[in-house]
Amino acid sequence: MVKNIAVIRGDGIGPEIVEQALHVLDRVAALYGHTFNYTDVDMGGCAIDKYGDPLPESELKKCIESDSVLLGAVGGNKWNDVPGHMRPEKGLLRLRAGMGVYSNNRPAKIWKQLADASPLKKEIVDKGIDFIIVRELIGGIYFGEHKTEGDVATDVLTYSEAEIERIGRIGFETAQKRNKKLCSVEKSNVLDSSRLWKKVMHRLADEYPDVELSDMLVDNCAMQIVKNPAQFDVIVTENMFGDILSDEASMITGSIGMIPSSSLGATTCGLYEPIHGSAPDIAGQDKANPIGTILSAAMMLRFSFDMRDEADAIENAVSAYLDAGYRTADIMSEGESLVGCRRCGELIVENLRKG
Ligand code: NAD
């Protein structure tokens, strides 16, 4: 198969981690007889420096015309003082909206080799952590009106039934492919938008009788994720709640450097990126963990290109690398072998086998 991938290296550790993911994709292409063509796209701080714009239309167009987009991370202290509409993260919001990716899917899964890295008690971790948060990505308060008048600031939170329904369906369909348990998270004791959310989820539930739907208030969910994460299979929630809960969920699995994500809309052209940021504190030092980006590339193969064996091969190679005791600094503990970003990528490539 021939696939055209738009590649956004971005800022900070972005270029280092993306480089390793591309080596892994090249090895997959060689093993399975595919061709992956890469088109470089400037986004974030590097695009501000080059064009005075975090995502010029021409760069967005390259992404929309690709078969999928692989992103490292954007942002950094250098651009902290630029005006709000020009910030590197604006490029990301524009990219998500421009690609029409309304569903962000983040697995919270503990690798058995890294069970000790979780900040949770062993007896909680031993019950297993393996769930997915499906977050609405292009609606809600982040995309509502924002204004400051004198000493009053306002941010508007709006959801339509149609917006809730399309993300709700992704939640139900994701649960159907897993353990058929969907937890809808909202704040219906306070917010009108959450009451609409709950109503739409229960209407949809009639169409997915094989999925067990439950409701949970977001404050309770934040507690349950640390108290008893094994209860969750799939969580579906709105944009801001999902942003916060998915960061919490990623922390309980150990390192944020390990976690991939996918963002999808109505087509198979998706956006794949690790959940962490550009980590300016370790940029350019060959210290970053590239596994979140490598696993994002695996998600791209699985969800956008329907290359399941190839995705399994990457995940197995990561597992073999961890089994052999190699660790980047972020997940290092006693008795293991410290490697840098480049060596980590090389070892994963060496462990890649055609399944
Ligand atoms: P961060 O995720 O970049 O870093 C938080 C901590 O985790 C740092 O100590 C960092 O060294 C560490 N870390 C992150 N990724 C790592 C990896 N792969 N390997 C090893 N350690 C890793 O979050 P931050 O420091 O709050 O933000 C830094 C910049 O990134 C900011 O400009 C922020 O706006 C931006 N950001 C971008 C994205 C994105 O591009 N999607 C997401 C979040 C933050």
Residues whose N, C-alpha, C, O or C-beta is under 5 A from the ligand:
A	BS01	NAD	G72 A73 V74 G75 G76 G257 I275 H276 G277 S278 A279 P280 D281 I282 K287 A288 N289 D330
